[in-house]
Every structure is written in C-alpha cells, then in structure tokens.
C-alpha cells in the first residue's frame, strides 16, 4: 500500500502539492507513481522563470522502463526546479514527498488549478486502480 | 542470428495456436473500405532472372562515365572486403533486430560504429545512425529545440551555403512542427556565410544555427568564429560535416571555444556506393549533456549478472515504442546495413587510410580546378580554400555543356542554376582519390573541345528568358 501523507493535496495524474508558508506551491510525484515507474535514472525539472499552465506537461521523469510527463497542477511561474535531482534522480524514489520534490511554483492570481484530490480521495483512486 | 521468412507451415502453426483460421480472418477487424486491394501503377512482380536482366539493361544505359559530380554524394574507392563482409548472413538486415539483445554481434558492431563516429567528429556520444544526411539535419534541428531550453523561438538559422536538399528536407520534416528555418545569405565573392548577414540577429532569440563544413560550394567556413558567435548568444551549433574531410579538418567537437553541440552528416562517403542516389545513411553525434534529447537508437556496453561484457540498447525510454507520440522522433530508425558497411570501411582504412583518401581527394580537386580554369571562358567562382569540391563559372549556360560532355563519357558536375540562379552559369565540380591525372586531363581536354564553339547567343539574354519563364510559371 502506497504512502499517502495526510497533509498534502493530490492529482489524478499522481502529482502531490504542498502549500508552503509563503503561499508558493511545492510539487512532486507520489509514492505510488515512483513505485510504478521503478528506479529513476533521469529527471528533467523545469527552469526557474518558466510559465506553466495547469494540466500541461512541465517535467519529465525517466526510469529504466519509461519516460513520463509530470503535469503541472497549477498555473503560475516556476520559482525553482530541484537542483539535486540532476545528479541524484533516485531521491525521488527514496523520498518522494521530501527531498524528491520536483519544482516550486508561484501560482498566478486567479490562475486555473487542476482538479485536486484530498488524501482520502487519492487513496480511493489508488484502490480503484488496483494498488 | 538468421533472418529467414516464415514458411507456410510456420504461419499455419501460429494461426492454429491462436485459434484463427487464416491471415484474412486475423485482419478482419480492419474495415474492408480501409484495405488496399491493389496498388495502381505498380507493375506485376518479376522473378530473379527477369529483374536481373532488367537491371543489367538499365545499368548498360548508364555506361561507364567518368564522374566529377559530388554535391552530397561522393565516389570513393570501396575495398572489396567491405561488402563481402557486410553481406554475410549475420549482418544482412536493414534494421536493428527487434529482439536486439539476442544479436550481440550486431549490437557490438553498432557500438564500435558509435565509438568511431564519436571519435571522428570529436563528440562524446553517437546514435546508431539515421536515414541520411538531410534527415539528420532535420532531426538535429528538432533536437536543438528540445536541448536549448533557454530559447523559446524555435528559430533555426540555415545559411544558403548548406546543401539545398538538406534545407528542403528540414522544412518538410520540421516546418509543420513549429520550427522556423531562416536562410542566411552567403558572401558573393567568397562563397561562405556572410558575417555581416548575421548582425541582424543580434539580441534576438535564436535556437540554433546549422553550419556545413565544407559547405555546399566545397568552401571552408570560419567555423571557430561562427561557433563562438553563436554560443555567446545562447545559440546551439549544429555541424553538418563530410566524414572523409574530418581526417584533415578540425572535428566539430573542437570548433571554437566550446565545440559544436550536435554533429550530423551523410555517411555515404564511408563505404557506401553512389547507387543512383541511395540508400545512404546519416550520422548524428552530440555532447553527453544532450544525450537524452538525441533521437534514434543507442547501444551501450554493460555487464551481465556474471560480470561478463555484453551490449544492450540503452536510453530506450525516449523512443517511440515506449513514448509514443512524445518520443524524441517518430520518423527515424537506424540504417543498419549501411552503417555496418561504414564500420567495416573505417576499420579497414584506419585513421591513416582515411587521411590519405581525404588528402588525395583534395589534391585531385585542386588539379582539376587548375586545369579547368586555364581554359578560356572558365573561371573560379570564389576565392579561398576548398576541400574536394569547387564552383567554376562558365561563359555560357551549363546544362548544354554538361550534355556535350556526357556524350563524351564525362559527367562534368552539377549545374547550380536551379538552386543558385544568382551565381550565373555556375558548375559545381568534384574529384576524389578515384580520379587519376589522366582522368583529369581527359575532362579538361573534353571541356576545351566543347568550349571551342562560341557561346550560343548572348548569355544575359538567355538568363532573362529563363527569368520570364519562371515569372509566368509563378
């Protein structure tokens, strides 16, 4: 059973969101997603300053099995991509909700947001998907 | 691993296993309206005896002319061992086998090929080849858009000194994917990229520039200055190079301070016969930091569970069988057989052999140009160094001259009127190591004979006729 922390929001495409004290949003992929992908060998995090739109691909996580897009749950501006992942992509496997964050975004005022799930709703989604 | 088609018994056994009565039943879900019953304009099949006879007759029509045409495909001596080895059953397949790792010998050969191409171009990593030089330029342009993450414009500078076919294929392949190819003119007297023409791009967002070396006119570009100019402005450099020339010229990996970012070219000069225009193969090498943006297959060396050396396809996660529409390319594969021939060619030639081939080709071309430009009515189009091609200007339209030479058994070069009408009566000539001093003398003597007759009509009038004809067509 995947780890689904209670203090985060989730998306149907297996991203998690953490609202930081300054109102910016930290985004990563869930424990379920990292487990499904297997050992990550490469992470292409977005560059600071890039504009992202809710629902659009903004990063790529590549394992030995597949390269998958990560979709931005919010519209806004990228403040940082996680610089550690360039040399140590495996952090996403070991700490998907901590050191393995992918990017921090400042949401645009009045910007669109993808449909977000509560931890309970995300767990239900995982059960439906047969996790 | 043998490549043998299925027998009728094989096919029946497979159908029986899955419980289907016939091939037609297997494909029943394809609506009949979408099935192709017969192909219009395709003649009936010929057996081996008939096709052999037809092809010998066609070949006889060509005769055995002396060929001085280059323009992207070059006649070089191919040691007999190259194709004797390439056509062995173990190698005789067009592509990487689908169960690639079952063919360790094939993968090892591709790995050796990649090592040779990376070394020849001075880059860190090579793919297993692509279709040809033109598609390699198109793929490199798409790759540059992915690799240059600071640039948003998808604008690619393509000087007109780049092969006209490469430019056309790049536009046809990538033009509908949002890339904009912008032509940069050449300097009239020198036949190289006009440095002044680049000034208008100062301060603009440009993704990449394609630099061909030697360029389509055979001339050598100032690749160091161009590369540094591009890099100082965040523009990636795509080098389009002739592999033979790299035995003498500075490899793309050493251009300027940082080296080119992607090197591509047509591999035909490396052991592939002219063969009426193909098939050839394209090569593509890059820096390690861009390897995940490189299209095509890449073979890696690894160890198995018992620590024994083995070869494997690597970085496949970006390929179309996994990434589908989001793959680095959906229109490329490798040219396995031709890449195999090239690997064997390079092995047999070695760095010294390739260098002697390049040096001899350069020397023959200089002799040819010296001989031709001694004739009245013939002069060099550009000043400055060339590799093994050059443009000469005639005092009359080129095509009738080429026809007269052809009737004397000489293919005298390529008429540039179609691609570069502003050059006037320009002829692109090439001589490789296959041409002897006597061959060059024959060409010069034949051209002298053809040029004895005065030019038919006033050349300016001829050109205005061509122009008005074009105007009507437009």
Boltz contact constraints between the chains, C-beta under 6 A:
constraints:
  - contact:
      token1: [A, 47]
      token2: [B, 149]
      max_distance: 6.0
  - contact:
      token1: [A, 62]
      token2: [B, 317]
      max_distance: 6.0
  - contact:
      token1: [A, 66]
      token2: [B, 317]
      max_distance: 6.0
  - contact:
      token1: [A, 66]
      token2: [B, 322]
      max_distance: 6.0
  - contact:
      token1: [A, 67]
      token2: [B, 317]
      max_distance: 6.0
  - contact:
      token1: [A, 67]
      token2: [B, 318]
      max_distance: 6.0
  - contact:
      token1: [A, 67]
      token2: [B, 323]
      max_distance: 6.0
